[in-house]
Amino acid sequence: MDRTMKRLLLLAFLSLNIFVAHADTLTLKAGHPDTYVVKKGDTLWDISGYFLNDPWRWPKLWRVNPQIANPHLIYPGDRLTLVFIDGQPRLVVKQHVKKSPEGRVESKDGPIPAVDLALIKPYLVQNRVVDPTWLSGLPIVMSGESPSIHHVVDDIVYVNAQLEQGLKVAMYQTGREFFAADSGELLGQEIILASSGRVIESGAVSKVKLLSSLRETKGGYHVAPVEDEALMSAYFIPKAADLNVATSIIGTIGNIREAGKLDVVYLDRGADDGVETGHVFSMYRDGENIIIDNDGNPVRPIDRSSYDKLLANFSDDIEYKMPDVFHGNLMIFKVFDKTSLGLIMFNDRPVRVGDKLMKPDPLTIKGE
């Protein structure tokens, strides 16, 4: 290998190392505090937002070891102090000892969670995306003892299957079908928990007494055994999502047109694609395609008439693709086989179905 080639390879190697080191450097927020006392109601994400421009990187700020279970238990009253170790910012914790008036050490309140679990608990329990074939094989609510078509707590409903007496079951309302943004593949069927109950009489048509109700139960709702939904740990470790497939937002909770901070959205990728709870994505809107017309003027898509759009397919106008526009960050909190649910942690523009999701870039990420 000649000397010139060796120099080029060395330069490339050094450049790569400099980029990686820069990308892995935590950026402190201007005006950050030097100390912070943890308050009840805080979250790890919120606290990191006082110190970092990209708060999802708090595991690095706390020097979290991902191999240790629950390594970052922090409690109300604990004092956090910002220090520098090997030139990198770190938070060290001085634990608060809670004592009674008599001087006895008392137990603390629970540790603070990564995010406010009250925001996502309803979706952890109520929303599922399942295989349509599996769903079609489930029994359904036929009717009930009450003449009403709407059934609530303490009502008895009839189910067209011989269910084991004493079995606890859930009644699900059918929601939307979800399709992959790129291929159109059917990803699954949304089902939403309406109520739960217990089988009080078994037979060809079983009787179920409703024990809880989130919404009125109707004939046609599917019935499935209650699964022990393992609620997301409050102590999971967020990490940058780095998938090898295009990922998009395919739905919003409540079918709202535009979502914002702390809203929940569906993604068209799941466990089969490597998505995990704690994955953080950056959200982008496709950049516009702007053409230069025959007069040399740029024309945005919104300014084109139907005739202009038709003419553009046959003209020699020059078209330019504008850069994609950063919209914010979201974090995955529940994963199905082919889809997942994410919580929007930050956005500076409205989020819509079709927005693209990419690996977050620490050099450009925002978090206020």
ZAFIBA-354151 format. One record per residue (C-alpha): residue number from 0; residue in three letters; x, y, z. Coordinates in nm, 3 decimals, always signed. Example, Ala and Ser with C-alpha at 12.3 -4.5 7.8 and 13.67 -1.06 7.14 Angstrom:
BEGIN
0_ALA_+1.230_-0.450_+0.780
1_SER_+1.367_-0.106_+0.714
This chain:
BEGIN
0_MET_+0.000_+0.000_+0.000
1_ASP_+0.155_+0.335_-0.099
2_ARG_+0.208_+0.625_+0.140
3_THR_-0.074_+0.837_-0.008
4_MET_-0.331_+0.561_+0.041
5_LYS_-0.217_+0.508_+0.402
6_ARG_-0.261_+0.880_+0.473
7_LEU_-0.612_+0.878_+0.321
8_LEU_-0.716_+0.576_+0.530
9_LEU_-0.573_+0.734_+0.846
10_LEU_-0.758_+1.059_+0.775
11_ALA_-1.085_+0.872_+0.718
12_PHE_-1.038_+0.676_+1.041
13_LEU_-0.966_+0.990_+1.245
14_SER_-1.263_+1.173_+1.090
15_LEU_-1.498_+0.885_+1.179
16_ASN_-1.373_+0.876_+1.537
17_ILE_-1.415_+1.251_+1.575
18_PHE_-1.773_+1.229_+1.442
19_VAL_-1.864_+0.940_+1.673
20_ALA_-1.711_+1.115_+1.973
21_HIS_-1.898_+1.435_+1.889
22_ALA_-2.227_+1.250_+1.838
23_ASP_-2.183_+1.078_+2.175
24_THR_-2.120_+1.402_+2.364
25_LEU_-2.394_+1.529_+2.592
26_THR_-2.498_+1.888_+2.527
27_LEU_-2.596_+2.082_+2.838
28_LYS_-2.884_+2.325_+2.812
29_ALA_-2.800_+2.692_+2.850
30_GLY_-2.886_+2.815_+3.199
31_HIS_-2.899_+2.465_+3.347
32_PRO_-2.896_+2.435_+3.729
33_ASP_-2.599_+2.297_+3.920
34_THR_-2.819_+2.115_+4.169
35_TYR_-3.180_+1.998_+4.175
36_VAL_-3.396_+1.853_+4.453
37_VAL_-3.634_+1.585_+4.325
38_LYS_-4.002_+1.661_+4.383
39_LYS_-4.302_+1.431_+4.392
40_GLY_-4.452_+1.419_+4.044
41_ASP_-4.116_+1.457_+3.867
42_THR_-4.009_+1.214_+3.596
43_LEU_-3.659_+1.123_+3.481
44_TRP_-3.736_+1.278_+3.143
45_ASP_-3.852_+1.605_+3.305
46_ILE_-3.545_+1.631_+3.529
47_SER_-3.307_+1.563_+3.241
48_GLY_-3.484_+1.835_+3.046
49_TYR_-3.351_+2.088_+3.299
50_PHE_-2.995_+1.983_+3.216
51_LEU_-2.989_+1.846_+2.859
52_ASN_-3.099_+1.960_+2.515
53_ASP_-3.187_+1.596_+2.442
54_PRO_-3.345_+1.463_+2.765
55_TRP_-3.399_+1.110_+2.634
56_ARG_-3.025_+1.062_+2.686
57_TRP_-3.057_+1.074_+3.064
58_PRO_-2.911_+0.720_+3.104
59_LYS_-2.575_+0.863_+2.996
60_LEU_-2.614_+1.160_+3.231
61_TRP_-2.667_+0.912_+3.518
62_ARG_-2.404_+0.670_+3.381
63_VAL_-2.668_+0.397_+3.374
64_ASN_-2.551_+0.040_+3.321
65_PRO_-2.824_-0.123_+3.107
66_GLN_-2.730_-0.467_+3.245
67_ILE_-2.841_-0.369_+3.597
68_ALA_-3.212_-0.389_+3.677
69_ASN_-3.361_-0.057_+3.788
70_PRO_-3.021_+0.115_+3.819
71_HIS_-3.155_+0.467_+3.848
72_LEU_-3.395_+0.469_+4.141
73_ILE_-3.434_+0.831_+4.244
74_TYR_-3.679_+0.943_+4.510
75_PRO_-3.850_+1.269_+4.603
76_GLY_-3.620_+1.464_+4.832
77_ASP_-3.298_+1.332_+4.674
78_ARG_-3.049_+1.603_+4.577
79_LEU_-2.890_+1.583_+4.231
80_THR_-2.560_+1.759_+4.170
81_LEU_-2.404_+1.819_+3.830
82_VAL_-2.036_+1.725_+3.814
83_PHE_-1.787_+1.659_+3.535
84_ILE_-1.606_+1.327_+3.506
85_ASP_-1.342_+1.297_+3.232
86_GLY_-1.487_+1.612_+3.081
87_GLN_-1.840_+1.469_+3.059
88_PRO_-2.138_+1.598_+3.262
89_ARG_-2.277_+1.355_+3.519
90_LEU_-2.546_+1.373_+3.785
91_VAL_-2.463_+1.232_+4.126
92_VAL_-2.734_+1.158_+4.379
93_LYS_-2.733_+1.237_+4.749
94_GLN_-3.018_+1.033_+4.885
95_HIS_-3.268_+1.196_+5.117
96_VAL_-3.326_+1.013_+5.446
97_LYS_-3.684_+1.058_+5.561
98_LYS_-3.727_+1.062_+5.940
99_SER_-4.022_+1.084_+6.171
100_PRO_-4.047_+1.357_+6.440
101_GLU_-3.908_+1.097_+6.682
102_GLY_-3.601_+1.052_+6.461
103_ARG_-3.692_+0.711_+6.321
104_VAL_-3.609_+0.645_+5.955
105_GLU_-3.930_+0.617_+5.755
106_SER_-3.991_+0.450_+5.421
107_LYS_-3.979_+0.681_+5.120
108_ASP_-4.243_+0.746_+4.862
109_GLY_-4.202_+0.542_+4.545
110_PRO_-3.916_+0.619_+4.304
111_ILE_-3.989_+0.860_+4.023
112_PRO_-4.075_+0.699_+3.685
113_ALA_-3.918_+0.758_+3.344
114_VAL_-4.238_+0.923_+3.220
115_ASP_-4.576_+1.000_+3.375
116_LEU_-4.742_+0.658_+3.376
117_ALA_-5.086_+0.816_+3.410
118_LEU_-5.050_+0.933_+3.048
119_ILE_-5.004_+0.585_+2.905
120_LYS_-5.167_+0.346_+3.151
121_PRO_-5.508_+0.356_+2.973
122_TYR_-5.345_+0.249_+2.645
123_LEU_-5.135_-0.022_+2.810
124_VAL_-5.454_-0.184_+2.933
125_GLN_-5.717_-0.092_+2.673
126_ASN_-5.555_-0.084_+2.328
127_ARG_-5.431_-0.388_+2.141
128_VAL_-5.347_-0.466_+1.777
129_VAL_-5.411_-0.831_+1.695
130_ASP_-5.413_-1.074_+1.404
131_PRO_-5.756_-1.047_+1.230
132_THR_-5.766_-1.426_+1.192
133_TRP_-5.726_-1.472_+1.567
134_LEU_-5.996_-1.213_+1.629
135_SER_-6.245_-1.379_+1.396
136_GLY_-6.216_-1.700_+1.596
137_LEU_-6.327_-1.542_+1.922
138_PRO_-6.683_-1.570_+2.057
139_ILE_-6.899_-1.259_+2.069
140_VAL_-7.157_-1.096_+2.293
141_MET_-7.503_-1.190_+2.163
142_SER_-7.733_-0.993_+2.393
143_GLY_-7.811_-0.969_+2.764
144_GLU_-8.074_-1.014_+3.031
145_SER_-8.147_-0.643_+3.012
146_PRO_-8.364_-0.542_+2.715
147_SER_-8.123_-0.253_+2.653
148_ILE_-7.868_-0.287_+2.371
149_HIS_-7.610_-0.118_+2.595
150_HIS_-7.472_-0.314_+2.891
151_VAL_-7.287_-0.179_+3.195
152_VAL_-7.152_-0.297_+3.532
153_ASP_-7.362_-0.568_+3.705
154_ASP_-7.548_-0.650_+3.381
155_ILE_-7.542_-1.011_+3.260
156_VAL_-7.459_-1.070_+2.894
157_TYR_-7.481_-1.382_+2.678
158_VAL_-7.179_-1.518_+2.491
159_ASN_-7.204_-1.776_+2.209
160_ALA_-6.946_-2.019_+2.350
161_GLN_-6.911_-2.271_+2.631
162_LEU_-6.682_-2.082_+2.868
163_GLU_-6.541_-2.224_+3.190
164_GLN_-6.740_-2.111_+3.492
165_GLY_-6.543_-1.858_+3.697
166_LEU_-6.327_-1.757_+3.401
167_LYS_-6.257_-1.385_+3.385
168_VAL_-6.306_-1.245_+3.035
169_ALA_-6.271_-0.914_+2.852
170_MET_-6.506_-0.764_+2.596
171_TYR_-6.341_-0.579_+2.308
172_GLN_-6.480_-0.328_+2.061
173_THR_-6.336_-0.354_+1.709
174_GLY_-6.141_-0.051_+1.595
175_ARG_-5.936_+0.027_+1.286
176_GLU_-5.735_-0.190_+1.051
177_PHE_-5.375_-0.075_+1.013
178_PHE_-5.168_-0.105_+0.697
179_ALA_-4.797_-0.053_+0.631
180_ALA_-4.728_+0.288_+0.480
181_ASP_-4.482_+0.154_+0.224
182_SER_-4.623_-0.184_+0.115
183_GLY_-4.990_-0.164_+0.208
184_GLU_-4.955_-0.489_+0.406
185_LEU_-5.229_-0.550_+0.663
186_LEU_-5.052_-0.514_+0.998
187_GLY_-5.337_-0.593_+1.233
188_GLN_-5.674_-0.508_+1.375
189_GLU_-5.715_-0.258_+1.657
190_ILE_-5.935_-0.373_+1.946
191_ILE_-6.032_-0.155_+2.242
192_LEU_-6.128_-0.287_+2.584
193_ALA_-6.491_-0.209_+2.670
194_SER_-6.549_-0.413_+2.986
195_SER_-6.447_-0.716_+3.188
196_GLY_-6.656_-0.979_+3.357
197_ARG_-6.672_-1.329_+3.502
198_VAL_-6.850_-1.637_+3.367
199_ILE_-7.129_-1.721_+3.612
200_GLU_-7.297_-1.996_+3.409
201_SER_-7.144_-2.222_+3.146
202_GLY_-7.330_-2.367_+2.849
203_ALA_-7.364_-2.350_+2.472
204_VAL_-7.449_-1.988_+2.546
205_SER_-7.263_-1.876_+2.859
206_LYS_-7.365_-1.605_+3.102
207_VAL_-7.111_-1.336_+3.195
208_LYS_-7.161_-1.079_+3.470
209_LEU_-6.990_-0.747_+3.393
210_LEU_-6.757_-0.643_+3.675
211_SER_-6.601_-0.329_+3.527
212_SER_-6.688_-0.104_+3.239
213_LEU_-6.482_+0.150_+3.048
214_ARG_-6.755_+0.203_+2.792
215_GLU_-7.093_+0.046_+2.718
216_THR_-7.079_-0.314_+2.592
217_LYS_-7.288_-0.405_+2.288
218_GLY_-7.381_-0.714_+2.091
219_GLY_-7.105_-0.815_+1.850
220_TYR_-6.816_-0.724_+2.082
221_HIS_-6.549_-0.997_+2.090
222_VAL_-6.483_-1.190_+2.409
223_ALA_-6.136_-1.310_+2.513
224_PRO_-5.980_-1.441_+2.836
225_VAL_-5.824_-1.162_+3.040
226_GLU_-5.450_-1.153_+2.998
227_ASP_-5.218_-1.030_+3.268
228_GLU_-5.098_-0.717_+3.093
229_ALA_-4.752_-0.651_+3.234
230_LEU_-4.754_-0.277_+3.281
231_MET_-4.448_-0.106_+3.145
232_SER_-4.176_-0.074_+3.404
233_ALA_-4.130_+0.280_+3.525
234_TYR_-3.757_+0.220_+3.505
235_PHE_-3.695_+0.119_+3.144
236_ILE_-3.396_+0.273_+2.967
237_PRO_-3.464_+0.489_+2.658
238_LYS_-3.235_+0.433_+2.362
239_ALA_-3.209_+0.554_+2.006
240_ALA_-3.416_+0.350_+1.761
241_ASP_-3.203_+0.234_+1.470
242_LEU_-3.418_+0.022_+1.237
243_ASN_-3.321_-0.086_+0.890
244_VAL_-3.670_-0.027_+0.752
245_ALA_-3.872_+0.286_+0.679
246_THR_-4.104_+0.368_+0.969
247_SER_-4.412_+0.591_+0.971
248_ILE_-4.699_+0.706_+1.191
249_ILE_-5.013_+0.525_+1.076
250_GLY_-5.272_+0.639_+1.329
251_THR_-5.354_+0.867_+1.619
252_ILE_-5.559_+0.786_+1.926
253_GLY_-5.908_+0.922_+1.869
254_ASN_-5.838_+0.968_+1.496
255_ILE_-5.742_+1.331_+1.555
256_ARG_-5.594_+1.500_+1.248
257_GLU_-5.297_+1.657_+1.427
258_ALA_-5.124_+1.528_+1.740
259_GLY_-4.897_+1.709_+1.983
260_LYS_-4.697_+1.670_+2.300
261_LEU_-4.808_+1.377_+2.521
262_ASP_-5.047_+1.243_+2.255
263_VAL_-5.028_+0.874_+2.162
264_VAL_-4.975_+0.746_+1.806
265_TYR_-4.947_+0.412_+1.626
266_LEU_-4.637_+0.313_+1.425
267_ASP_-4.622_+0.068_+1.137
268_ARG_-4.336_-0.133_+1.291
269_GLY_-4.332_-0.370_+1.587
270_ALA_-4.144_-0.650_+1.757
271_ASP_-4.100_-0.835_+1.425
272_ASP_-3.897_-0.536_+1.302
273_GLY_-3.688_-0.496_+1.617
274_VAL_-3.891_-0.223_+1.789
275_GLU_-3.858_-0.227_+2.169
276_THR_-4.011_-0.033_+2.457
277_GLY_-3.793_+0.268_+2.529
278_HIS_-3.695_+0.323_+2.166
279_VAL_-3.682_+0.694_+2.081
280_PHE_-3.754_+0.821_+1.729
281_SER_-3.727_+1.162_+1.567
282_MET_-4.033_+1.262_+1.364
283_TYR_-4.005_+1.428_+1.023
284_ARG_-4.251_+1.561_+0.765
285_ASP_-4.165_+1.497_+0.400
286_GLY_-4.007_+1.800_+0.236
287_GLU_-4.209_+1.961_-0.043
288_ASN_-4.142_+1.904_-0.413
289_ILE_-4.102_+2.250_-0.561
290_ILE_-4.086_+2.306_-0.934
291_ILE_-3.930_+2.587_-1.133
292_ASP_-4.183_+2.698_-1.392
293_ASN_-4.110_+2.824_-1.742
294_ASP_-4.077_+3.177_-1.607
295_GLY_-3.805_+3.070_-1.364
296_ASN_-4.023_+3.103_-1.055
297_PRO_-4.048_+2.841_-0.776
298_VAL_-4.398_+2.698_-0.735
299_ARG_-4.499_+2.511_-0.418
300_PRO_-4.747_+2.219_-0.439
301_ILE_-5.007_+2.421_-0.248
302_ASP_-4.989_+2.693_-0.513
303_ARG_-5.043_+2.465_-0.811
304_SER_-5.380_+2.432_-0.975
305_SER_-5.507_+2.095_-1.098
306_TYR_-5.405_+2.200_-1.448
307_ASP_-5.054_+2.290_-1.323
308_LYS_-5.018_+1.949_-1.160
309_LEU_-5.126_+1.773_-1.477
310_LEU_-4.900_+1.991_-1.689
311_ALA_-4.605_+1.920_-1.458
312_ASN_-4.615_+1.555_-1.563
313_PHE_-4.546_+1.649_-1.924
314_SER_-4.339_+1.966_-1.894
315_ASP_-3.968_+2.027_-1.876
316_ASP_-4.000_+2.217_-1.548
317_ILE_-3.723_+2.139_-1.301
318_GLU_-3.840_+1.981_-0.972
319_TYR_-3.651_+2.000_-0.644
320_LYS_-3.713_+1.792_-0.331
321_MET_-3.689_+2.010_-0.020
322_PRO_-3.525_+1.871_+0.299
323_ASP_-3.749_+1.681_+0.540
324_VAL_-3.868_+1.895_+0.833
325_PHE_-3.798_+1.788_+1.193
326_HIS_-4.115_+1.779_+1.404
327_GLY_-4.013_+1.631_+1.739
328_ASN_-3.944_+1.310_+1.931
329_LEU_-4.152_+1.018_+2.047
330_MET_-4.084_+0.719_+2.270
331_ILE_-4.222_+0.366_+2.236
332_PHE_-4.409_+0.232_+2.539
333_LYS_-4.602_-0.068_+2.404
334_VAL_-4.506_-0.309_+2.126
335_PHE_-4.718_-0.553_+1.926
336_ASP_-4.597_-0.796_+1.659
337_LYS_-4.622_-0.558_+1.364
338_THR_-4.717_-0.224_+1.520
339_SER_-4.637_-0.026_+1.833
340_LEU_-4.761_+0.266_+2.042
341_GLY_-4.551_+0.577_+2.101
342_LEU_-4.586_+0.881_+2.326
343_ILE_-4.494_+1.217_+2.172
344_MET_-4.246_+1.367_+2.419
345_PHE_-4.176_+1.689_+2.231
346_ASN_-4.295_+1.856_+1.912
347_ASP_-4.252_+2.200_+1.762
348_ARG_-4.494_+2.135_+1.474
349_PRO_-4.819_+1.936_+1.455
350_VAL_-4.770_+1.560_+1.401
351_ARG_-4.980_+1.383_+1.138
352_VAL_-5.039_+1.036_+0.997
353_GLY_-4.771_+0.971_+0.736
354_ASP_-4.491_+1.151_+0.920
355_LYS_-4.163_+0.961_+0.899
356_LEU_-3.969_+0.826_+1.195
357_MET_-3.591_+0.811_+1.202
358_LYS_-3.303_+0.750_+1.441
359_PRO_-3.265_+1.057_+1.664
360_ASP_-2.958_+1.267_+1.593
361_PRO_-2.802_+1.404_+1.915
362_LEU_-2.658_+1.691_+1.714
363_THR_-3.001_+1.824_+1.614
364_ILE_-3.245_+1.677_+1.864
365_LYS_-3.457_+1.909_+2.075
366_GLY_-3.617_+1.849_+2.409
367_GLU_-3.769_+2.156_+2.564
